[in-house]
Amino acid sequence: MRRRLHLLRQSGADAATLRIETLCGRLAHPTTYRLSRFVPTAAPVLGHGSAGEGKEA
């Protein structure tokens, strides 16, 4: 986990966009960790899959 975080920071990732989640385990399933990075979606472009496409006014 530390190595992965180090590599992300070296690549220029903003620490504010990173999240570490702890998935608490039990005897049958050990505790695991998940590393997530927030990636904003681009705003939809009109005429390319927008909500009102194909409807007549």
N, CA, C and O atoms as a Tripos MOL2 file, in Angstrom:
@<TRIPOS>MOLECULE
protein
  228   227    57     0     0
PROTEIN
NO_CHARGES

@<TRIPOS>ATOM
      1 N           0.8280   -1.1770    0.0000 N.3       1 MET1
      2 CA          0.0000    0.0000    0.0000 C.3       1 MET1
      3 C           0.8850    1.2590    0.0000 C.2       1 MET1
      4 O           0.6450    2.1970   -0.7600 O.2       1 MET1
      5 N           1.8860    1.2620    0.8430 N.am      2 ARG2
      6 CA          2.7710    2.4370    0.9010 C.3       2 ARG2
      7 C           3.4930    2.6590   -0.4200 C.2       2 ARG2
      8 O           3.6650    3.7940   -0.8650 O.2       2 ARG2
      9 N           3.9070    1.5730   -1.0340 N.am      3 ARG3
     10 CA          4.6140    1.6780   -2.3260 C.3       3 ARG3
     11 C           3.6840    2.2710   -3.3780 C.2       3 ARG3
     12 O           4.0930    3.1370   -4.1510 O.2       3 ARG3
     13 N           2.4520    1.8140   -3.4090 N.am      4 ARG4
     14 CA          1.4840    2.3180   -4.3910 C.3       4 ARG4
     15 C           1.2130    3.8090   -4.1560 C.2       4 ARG4
     16 O           1.1610    4.5840   -5.1110 O.2       4 ARG4
     17 N           1.0410    4.2110   -2.9030 N.am      5 LEU5
     18 CA          0.8410    5.6270   -2.5880 C.3       5 LEU5
     19 C           2.0410    6.4580   -3.0120 C.2       5 LEU5
     20 O           1.8900    7.5490   -3.5630 O.2       5 LEU5
     21 N           3.2280    5.9380   -2.7520 N.am      6 HIS6
     22 CA          4.4510    6.6410   -3.1240 C.3       6 HIS6
     23 C           4.5120    6.8540   -4.6360 C.2       6 HIS6
     24 O           4.8450    7.9450   -5.0990 O.2       6 HIS6
     25 N           4.1900    5.8080   -5.4050 N.am      7 LEU7
     26 CA          4.2100    5.9190   -6.8650 C.3       7 LEU7
     27 C           3.1680    6.9210   -7.3770 C.2       7 LEU7
     28 O           3.4360    7.6800   -8.3090 O.2       7 LEU7
     29 N           1.9950    6.9190   -6.7710 N.am      8 LEU8
     30 CA          0.9570    7.8760   -7.1730 C.3       8 LEU8
     31 C           1.3970    9.3160   -6.8960 C.2       8 LEU8
     32 O           1.1880   10.2090   -7.7170 O.2       8 LEU8
     33 N           2.0000    9.5240   -5.7410 N.am      9 ARG9
     34 CA          2.4670   10.8840   -5.4040 C.3       9 ARG9
     35 C           3.5900   11.3260   -6.3370 C.2       9 ARG9
     36 O           3.6550   12.4920   -6.7250 O.2       9 ARG9
     37 N           4.4660   10.4040   -6.6940 N.am     10 GLN10
     38 CA          5.5420   10.7320   -7.6300 C.3      10 GLN10
     39 C           5.0040   11.1000   -9.0070 C.2      10 GLN10
     40 O           5.5860   11.9290   -9.7070 O.2      10 GLN10
     41 N           3.8910   10.4820   -9.3920 N.am     11 SER11
     42 CA          3.3060   10.7580  -10.7010 C.3      11 SER11
     43 C           2.5250   12.0640  -10.7210 C.2      11 SER11
     44 O           2.0060   12.4620  -11.7640 O.2      11 SER11
     45 N           2.4370   12.7390   -9.5660 N.am     12 GLY12
     46 CA          1.7730   14.0320   -9.5140 C.3      12 GLY12
     47 C           0.3450   13.9880   -9.0190 C.2      12 GLY12
     48 O          -0.3650   14.9890   -9.1190 O.2      12 GLY12
     49 N          -0.1020   12.8600   -8.4870 N.am     13 ALA13
     50 CA         -1.4700   12.7490   -7.9780 C.3      13 ALA13
     51 C          -1.6370   13.6550   -6.7570 C.2      13 ALA13
     52 O          -0.7750   13.7010   -5.8800 O.2      13 ALA13
     53 N          -2.7450   14.3620   -6.7180 N.am     14 ASP14
     54 CA         -3.0750   15.2250   -5.5880 C.3      14 ASP14
     55 C          -3.5340   14.3450   -4.4270 C.2      14 ASP14
     56 O          -4.4390   13.5280   -4.5970 O.2      14 ASP14
     57 N          -2.9320   14.4970   -3.2680 N.am     15 ALA15
     58 CA         -3.2740   13.6810   -2.1030 C.3      15 ALA15
     59 C          -4.7340   13.8490   -1.7090 C.2      15 ALA15
     60 O          -5.3140   12.9390   -1.1150 O.2      15 ALA15
     61 N          -5.3400   14.9810   -2.0210 N.am     16 ALA16
     62 CA         -6.7450   15.2200   -1.6850 C.3      16 ALA16
     63 C          -7.6870   14.3430   -2.5140 C.2      16 ALA16
     64 O          -8.8600   14.2090   -2.1630 O.2      16 ALA16
     65 N          -7.2040   13.7480   -3.5970 N.am     17 THR17
     66 CA         -8.0490   12.9020   -4.4380 C.3      17 THR17
     67 C          -7.8980   11.4180   -4.1090 C.2      17 THR17
     68 O          -8.5540   10.5820   -4.7300 O.2      17 THR17
     69 N          -7.0480   11.0810   -3.1460 N.am     18 LEU18
     70 CA         -6.8030    9.6900   -2.7850 C.3      18 LEU18
     71 C          -7.5680    9.3080   -1.5290 C.2      18 LEU18
     72 O          -7.7300   10.1140   -0.6130 O.2      18 LEU18
     73 N          -8.0360    8.0600   -1.4990 N.am     19 ARG19
     74 CA         -8.7740    7.5800   -0.3270 C.3      19 ARG19
     75 C          -8.3580    6.1360   -0.0600 C.2      19 ARG19
     76 O          -8.2550    5.3300   -0.9850 O.2      19 ARG19
     77 N          -8.1210    5.8180    1.2090 N.am     20 ILE20
     78 CA         -7.8290    4.4470    1.6170 C.3      20 ILE20
     79 C          -9.0100    3.9600    2.4450 C.2      20 ILE20
     80 O          -9.3740    4.5670    3.4520 O.2      20 ILE20
     81 N          -9.5990    2.8590    2.0050 N.am     21 GLU21
     82 CA        -10.7210    2.2840    2.7270 C.3      21 GLU21
     83 C         -10.2670    0.9950    3.3960 C.2      21 GLU21
     84 O          -9.5700    0.1810    2.7920 O.2      21 GLU21
     85 N         -10.6670    0.8200    4.6420 N.am     22 THR22
     86 CA        -10.3640   -0.3930    5.3840 C.3      22 THR22
     87 C         -11.6220   -1.2470    5.4040 C.2      22 THR22
     88 O         -12.6530   -0.8300    5.9320 O.2      22 THR22
     89 N         -11.5380   -2.4290    4.8360 N.am     23 LEU23
     90 CA        -12.6570   -3.3560    4.8310 C.3      23 LEU23
     91 C         -12.4000   -4.3570    5.9510 C.2      23 LEU23
     92 O         -11.6130   -5.2910    5.7980 O.2      23 LEU23
     93 N         -13.0750   -4.1490    7.0720 N.am     24 CYS24
     94 CA        -12.8220   -4.9460    8.2720 C.3      24 CYS24
     95 C         -13.1880   -6.4010    8.0490 C.2      24 CYS24
     96 O         -14.2610   -6.7200    7.5350 O.2      24 CYS24
     97 N         -12.2950   -7.2590    8.4370 N.am     25 GLY25
     98 CA        -12.4760   -8.6790    8.2090 C.3      25 GLY25
     99 C         -12.9780   -9.4260    9.4250 C.2      25 GLY25
    100 O         -13.1520   -8.8630   10.5060 O.2      25 GLY25
    101 N         -13.2020  -10.6880    9.2180 N.am     26 ARG26
    102 CA        -13.5800  -11.6340   10.2640 C.3      26 ARG26
    103 C         -12.6340  -12.8140   10.1370 C.2      26 ARG26
    104 O         -11.6660  -12.7600    9.3770 O.2      26 ARG26
    105 N         -12.9040  -13.8590   10.8640 N.am     27 LEU27
    106 CA        -12.0280  -15.0280   10.8120 C.3      27 LEU27
    107 C         -11.9480  -15.6240    9.4070 C.2      27 LEU27
    108 O         -10.8770  -16.0450    8.9670 O.2      27 LEU27
    109 N         -13.0730  -15.6590    8.7110 N.am     28 ALA28
    110 CA        -13.0930  -16.2520    7.3730 C.3      28 ALA28
    111 C         -12.5250  -15.3100    6.3080 C.2      28 ALA28
    112 O         -12.0130  -15.7720    5.2880 O.2      28 ALA28
    113 N         -12.6090  -14.0060    6.5300 N.am     29 HIS29
    114 CA        -12.1420  -13.0150    5.5580 C.3      29 HIS29
    115 C         -11.2450  -12.0030    6.2690 C.2      29 HIS29
    116 O         -11.7410  -11.2040    7.0630 O.2      29 HIS29
    117 N          -9.9540  -12.0190    6.0060 N.am     30 PRO30
    118 CA         -9.0530  -11.0750    6.6890 C.3      30 PRO30
    119 C          -9.3140   -9.6290    6.2770 C.2      30 PRO30
    120 O          -9.9070   -9.3680    5.2300 O.2      30 PRO30
    121 N          -8.8710   -8.7050    7.0990 N.am     31 THR31
    122 CA         -8.9970   -7.2830    6.8080 C.3      31 THR31
    123 C          -8.2230   -6.9480    5.5420 C.2      31 THR31
    124 O          -7.0770   -7.3650    5.3710 O.2      31 THR31
    125 N          -8.8600   -6.1930    4.6620 N.am     32 THR32
    126 CA         -8.2160   -5.7730    3.4230 C.3      32 THR32
    127 C          -8.3320   -4.2630    3.2880 C.2      32 THR32
    128 O          -9.1170   -3.6230    3.9880 O.2      32 THR32
    129 N          -7.5560   -3.7120    2.3960 N.am     33 TYR33
    130 CA         -7.5360   -2.2790    2.1650 C.3      33 TYR33
    131 C          -7.7630   -2.0140    0.6850 C.2      33 TYR33
    132 O          -7.3150   -2.7760   -0.1720 O.2      33 TYR33
    133 N          -8.4700   -0.9150    0.3960 N.am     34 ARG34
    134 CA         -8.7240   -0.5340   -0.9930 C.3      34 ARG34
    135 C          -8.2820    0.9110   -1.1750 C.2      34 ARG34
    136 O          -8.6300    1.7900   -0.3870 O.2      34 ARG34
    137 N          -7.5110    1.1320   -2.2240 N.am     35 LEU35
    138 CA         -7.0210    2.4670   -2.5580 C.3      35 LEU35
    139 C          -7.8490    3.0060   -3.7170 C.2      35 LEU35
    140 O          -7.9340    2.3670   -4.7650 O.2      35 LEU35
    141 N          -8.4560    4.1680   -3.5410 N.am     36 SER36
    142 CA         -9.2820    4.7740   -4.5730 C.3      36 SER36
    143 C          -8.7460    6.1580   -4.9090 C.2      36 SER36
    144 O          -8.1670    6.8440   -4.0670 O.2      36 SER36
    145 N          -8.9530    6.5470   -6.1610 N.am     37 ARG37
    146 CA         -8.5560    7.8860   -6.5960 C.3      37 ARG37
    147 C          -9.7440    8.5250   -7.2960 C.2      37 ARG37
    148 O         -10.2990    7.9450   -8.2290 O.2      37 ARG37
    149 N         -10.1410    9.7150   -6.8550 N.am     38 PHE38
    150 CA        -11.2640   10.4300   -7.4470 C.3      38 PHE38
    151 C         -10.8590   10.9610   -8.8110 C.2      38 PHE38
    152 O          -9.8340   11.6280   -8.9530 O.2      38 PHE38
    153 N         -11.6760   10.6590   -9.8080 N.am     39 VAL39
    154 CA        -11.4550   11.1450  -11.1610 C.3      39 VAL39
    155 C         -12.7550   11.8150  -11.5980 C.2      39 VAL39
    156 O         -13.7530   11.1270  -11.8160 O.2      39 VAL39
    157 N         -12.7650   13.1440  -11.7310 N.am     40 PRO40
    158 CA        -14.0060   13.8250  -12.1210 C.3      40 PRO40
    159 C         -14.3920   13.4600  -13.5510 C.2      40 PRO40
    160 O         -13.5340   13.2270  -14.4030 O.2      40 PRO40
    161 N         -15.6940   13.4160  -13.7960 N.am     41 THR41
    162 CA        -16.1610   13.1330  -15.1500 C.3      41 THR41
    163 C         -16.2630   14.4370  -15.9210 C.2      41 THR41
    164 O         -16.4810   15.5040  -15.3480 O.2      41 THR41
    165 N         -16.1020   14.3310  -17.2080 N.am     42 ALA42
    166 CA        -16.2090   15.5100  -18.0660 C.3      42 ALA42
    167 C         -17.6830   15.8770  -18.2340 C.2      42 ALA42
    168 O         -18.5500   15.0050  -18.1750 O.2      42 ALA42
    169 N         -17.9630   17.1390  -18.4400 N.am     43 ALA43
    170 CA        -19.3320   17.5830  -18.6780 C.3      43 ALA43
    171 C         -19.8010   17.0180  -20.0170 C.2      43 ALA43
    172 O         -19.0220   16.9580  -20.9690 O.2      43 ALA43
    173 N         -21.0780   16.6010  -20.1000 N.am     44 PRO44
    174 CA        -21.5710   16.0550  -21.3710 C.3      44 PRO44
    175 C         -21.5530   17.1040  -22.4770 C.2      44 PRO44
    176 O         -21.8080   18.2850  -22.2400 O.2      44 PRO44
    177 N         -21.2500   16.6540  -23.6720 N.am     45 VAL45
    178 CA        -21.2170   17.5320  -24.8370 C.3      45 VAL45
    179 C         -22.5760   17.4530  -25.5210 C.2      45 VAL45
    180 O         -23.0660   16.3550  -25.7860 O.2      45 VAL45
    181 N         -23.1880   18.5870  -25.8080 N.am     46 LEU46
    182 CA        -24.4970   18.5930  -26.4570 C.3      46 LEU46
    183 C         -24.4340   17.8750  -27.7900 C.2      46 LEU46
    184 O         -23.4970   18.0560  -28.5670 O.2      46 LEU46
    185 N         -25.4480   17.0540  -28.0440 N.am     47 GLY47
    186 CA        -25.5000   16.3170  -29.2940 C.3      47 GLY47
    187 C         -24.7710   14.9910  -29.2440 C.2      47 GLY47
    188 O         -24.7850   14.2440  -30.2230 O.2      47 GLY47
    189 N         -24.1390   14.6850  -28.1370 N.am     48 HIS48
    190 CA        -23.4110   13.4200  -27.9890 C.3      48 HIS48
    191 C         -23.9110   12.6970  -26.7460 C.2      48 HIS48
    192 O         -23.2250   12.6540  -25.7240 O.2      48 HIS48
    193 N         -25.1030   12.1330  -26.8400 N.am     49 GLY49
    194 CA        -25.6280   11.3690  -25.7140 C.3      49 GLY49
    195 C         -26.2630   12.2150  -24.6320 C.2      49 GLY49
    196 O         -26.4180   11.7410  -23.5070 O.2      49 GLY49
    197 N         -26.6360   13.4460  -24.9280 N.am     50 SER50
    198 CA        -27.2630   14.2780  -23.9120 C.3      50 SER50
    199 C         -28.6880   13.8010  -23.6700 C.2      50 SER50
    200 O         -29.2470   13.0860  -24.5010 O.2      50 SER50
    201 N         -29.2830   14.1860  -22.5460 N.am     51 ALA51
    202 CA        -30.5690   13.6750  -22.0950 C.3      51 ALA51
    203 C         -31.7170   13.9220  -23.0760 C.2      51 ALA51
    204 O         -32.5690   13.0470  -23.2270 O.2      51 ALA51
    205 N         -31.7750   15.0430  -23.7310 N.am     52 GLY52
    206 CA        -32.9150   15.3550  -24.5860 C.3      52 GLY52
    207 C         -32.7090   15.0270  -26.0390 C.2      52 GLY52
    208 O         -33.4970   15.4610  -26.8780 O.2      52 GLY52
    209 N         -31.7030   14.2940  -26.3630 N.am     53 GLU53
    210 CA        -31.3760   14.0220  -27.7660 C.3      53 GLU53
    211 C         -32.4600   13.2040  -28.4600 C.2      53 GLU53
    212 O         -32.9480   12.2220  -27.9000 O.2      53 GLU53
    213 N         -32.8300   13.5910  -29.6510 N.am     54 GLY54
    214 CA        -33.7860   12.8440  -30.4360 C.3      54 GLY54
    215 C         -35.2340   13.2260  -30.2180 C.2      54 GLY54
    216 O         -36.1140   12.7010  -30.8990 O.2      54 GLY54
    217 N         -35.5050   14.1240  -29.2890 N.am     55 LYS55
    218 CA        -36.8810   14.5480  -29.0230 C.3      55 LYS55
    219 C         -37.1660   15.8400  -29.7440 C.2      55 LYS55
    220 O         -36.3130   16.7240  -29.8180 O.2      55 LYS55
    221 N         -38.3560   15.9470  -30.2700 N.am     56 GLU56
    222 CA        -38.7560   17.1770  -30.9460 C.3      56 GLU56
    223 C         -39.4050   18.1110  -29.9630 C.2      56 GLU56
    224 O         -40.0590   17.6660  -29.0200 O.2      56 GLU56
    225 N         -39.2360   19.4130  -30.1710 N.am     57 ALA57
    226 CA        -39.8120   20.4210  -29.2760 C.3      57 ALA57
    227 C         -41.2270   20.7480  -29.6720 C.2      57 ALA57
    228 O         -41.8720   21.5770  -29.0300 O.2      57 ALA57
@<TRIPOS>BOND
     1     1     2 1
     2     2     3 1
     3     3     4 2
     4     3     5 am
     5     5     6 1
     6     6     7 1
     7     7     8 2
     8     7     9 am
     9     9    10 1
    10    10    11 1
    11    11    12 2
    12    11    13 am
    13    13    14 1
    14    14    15 1
    15    15    16 2
    16    15    17 am
    17    17    18 1
    18    18    19 1
    19    19    20 2
    20    19    21 am
    21    21    22 1
    22    22    23 1
    23    23    24 2
    24    23    25 am
    25    25    26 1
    26    26    27 1
    27    27    28 2
    28    27    29 am
    29    29    30 1
    30    30    31 1
    31    31    32 2
    32    31    33 am
    33    33    34 1
    34    34    35 1
    35    35    36 2
    36    35    37 am
    37    37    38 1
    38    38    39 1
    39    39    40 2
    40    39    41 am
    41    41    42 1
    42    42    43 1
    43    43    44 2
    44    43    45 am
    45    45    46 1
    46    46    47 1
    47    47    48 2
    48    47    49 am
    49    49    50 1
    50    50    51 1
    51    51    52 2
    52    51    53 am
    53    53    54 1
    54    54    55 1
    55    55    56 2
    56    55    57 am
    57    57    58 1
    58    58    59 1
    59    59    60 2
    60    59    61 am
    61    61    62 1
    62    62    63 1
    63    63    64 2
    64    63    65 am
    65    65    66 1
    66    66    67 1
    67    67    68 2
    68    67    69 am
    69    69    70 1
    70    70    71 1
    71    71    72 2
    72    71    73 am
    73    73    74 1
    74    74    75 1
    75    75    76 2
    76    75    77 am
    77    77    78 1
    78    78    79 1
    79    79    80 2
    80    79    81 am
    81    81    82 1
    82    82    83 1
    83    83    84 2
    84    83    85 am
    85    85    86 1
    86    86    87 1
    87    87    88 2
    88    87    89 am
    89    89    90 1
    90    90    91 1
    91    91    92 2
    92    91    93 am
    93    93    94 1
    94    94    95 1
    95    95    96 2
    96    95    97 am
    97    97    98 1
    98    98    99 1
    99    99   100 2
   100    99   101 am
   101   101   102 1
   102   102   103 1
   103   103   104 2
   104   103   105 am
   105   105   106 1
   106   106   107 1
   107   107   108 2
   108   107   109 am
   109   109   110 1
   110   110   111 1
   111   111   112 2
   112   111   113 am
   113   113   114 1
   114   114   115 1
   115   115   116 2
   116   115   117 am
   117   117   118 1
   118   118   119 1
   119   119   120 2
   120   119   121 am
   121   121   122 1
   122   122   123 1
   123   123   124 2
   124   123   125 am
   125   125   126 1
   126   126   127 1
   127   127   128 2
   128   127   129 am
   129   129   130 1
   130   130   131 1
   131   131   132 2
   132   131   133 am
   133   133   134 1
   134   134   135 1
   135   135   136 2
   136   135   137 am
   137   137   138 1
   138   138   139 1
   139   139   140 2
   140   139   141 am
   141   141   142 1
   142   142   143 1
   143   143   144 2
   144   143   145 am
   145   145   146 1
   146   146   147 1
   147   147   148 2
   148   147   149 am
   149   149   150 1
   150   150   151 1
   151   151   152 2
   152   151   153 am
   153   153   154 1
   154   154   155 1
   155   155   156 2
   156   155   157 am
   157   157   158 1
   158   158   159 1
   159   159   160 2
   160   159   161 am
   161   161   162 1
   162   162   163 1
   163   163   164 2
   164   163   165 am
   165   165   166 1
   166   166   167 1
   167   167   168 2
   168   167   169 am
   169   169   170 1
   170   170   171 1
   171   171   172 2
   172   171   173 am
   173   173   174 1
   174   174   175 1
   175   175   176 2
   176   175   177 am
   177   177   178 1
   178   178   179 1
   179   179   180 2
   180   179   181 am
   181   181   182 1
   182   182   183 1
   183   183   184 2
   184   183   185 am
   185   185   186 1
   186   186   187 1
   187   187   188 2
   188   187   189 am
   189   189   190 1
   190   190   191 1
   191   191   192 2
   192   191   193 am
   193   193   194 1
   194   194   195 1
   195   195   196 2
   196   195   197 am
   197   197   198 1
   198   198   199 1
   199   199   200 2
   200   199   201 am
   201   201   202 1
   202   202   203 1
   203   203   204 2
   204   203   205 am
   205   205   206 1
   206   206   207 1
   207   207   208 2
   208   207   209 am
   209   209   210 1
   210   210   211 1
   211   211   212 2
   212   211   213 am
   213   213   214 1
   214   214   215 1
   215   215   216 2
   216   215   217 am
   217   217   218 1
   218   218   219 1
   219   219   220 2
   220   219   221 am
   221   221   222 1
   222   222   223 1
   223   223   224 2
   224   223   225 am
   225   225   226 1
   226   226   227 1
   227   227   228 2
@<TRIPOS>SUBSTRUCTURE
     1 MET1         2 RESIDUE 1 A MET
     2 ARG2         6 RESIDUE 1 A ARG
     3 ARG3        10 RESIDUE 1 A ARG
     4 ARG4        14 RESIDUE 1 A ARG
     5 LEU5        18 RESIDUE 1 A LEU
     6 HIS6        22 RESIDUE 1 A HIS
     7 LEU7        26 RESIDUE 1 A LEU
     8 LEU8        30 RESIDUE 1 A LEU
     9 ARG9        34 RESIDUE 1 A ARG
    10 GLN10       38 RESIDUE 1 A GLN
    11 SER11       42 RESIDUE 1 A SER
    12 GLY12       46 RESIDUE 1 A GLY
    13 ALA13       50 RESIDUE 1 A ALA
    14 ASP14       54 RESIDUE 1 A ASP
    15 ALA15       58 RESIDUE 1 A ALA
    16 ALA16       62 RESIDUE 1 A ALA
    17 THR17       66 RESIDUE 1 A THR
    18 LEU18       70 RESIDUE 1 A LEU
    19 ARG19       74 RESIDUE 1 A ARG
    20 ILE20       78 RESIDUE 1 A ILE
    21 GLU21       82 RESIDUE 1 A GLU
    22 THR22       86 RESIDUE 1 A THR
    23 LEU23       90 RESIDUE 1 A LEU
    24 CYS24       94 RESIDUE 1 A CYS
    25 GLY25       98 RESIDUE 1 A GLY
    26 ARG26      102 RESIDUE 1 A ARG
    27 LEU27      106 RESIDUE 1 A LEU
    28 ALA28      110 RESIDUE 1 A ALA
    29 HIS29      114 RESIDUE 1 A HIS
    30 PRO30      118 RESIDUE 1 A PRO
    31 THR31      122 RESIDUE 1 A THR
    32 THR32      126 RESIDUE 1 A THR
    33 TYR33      130 RESIDUE 1 A TYR
    34 ARG34      134 RESIDUE 1 A ARG
    35 LEU35      138 RESIDUE 1 A LEU
    36 SER36      142 RESIDUE 1 A SER
    37 ARG37      146 RESIDUE 1 A ARG
    38 PHE38      150 RESIDUE 1 A PHE
    39 VAL39      154 RESIDUE 1 A VAL
    40 PRO40      158 RESIDUE 1 A PRO
    41 THR41      162 RESIDUE 1 A THR
    42 ALA42      166 RESIDUE 1 A ALA
    43 ALA43      170 RESIDUE 1 A ALA
    44 PRO44      174 RESIDUE 1 A PRO
    45 VAL45      178 RESIDUE 1 A VAL
    46 LEU46      182 RESIDUE 1 A LEU
    47 GLY47      186 RESIDUE 1 A GLY
    48 HIS48      190 RESIDUE 1 A HIS
    49 GLY49      194 RESIDUE 1 A GLY
    50 SER50      198 RESIDUE 1 A SER
    51 ALA51      202 RESIDUE 1 A ALA
    52 GLY52      206 RESIDUE 1 A GLY
    53 GLU53      210 RESIDUE 1 A GLU
    54 GLY54      214 RESIDUE 1 A GLY
    55 LYS55      218 RESIDUE 1 A LYS
    56 GLU56      222 RESIDUE 1 A GLU
    57 ALA57      226 RESIDUE 1 A ALA
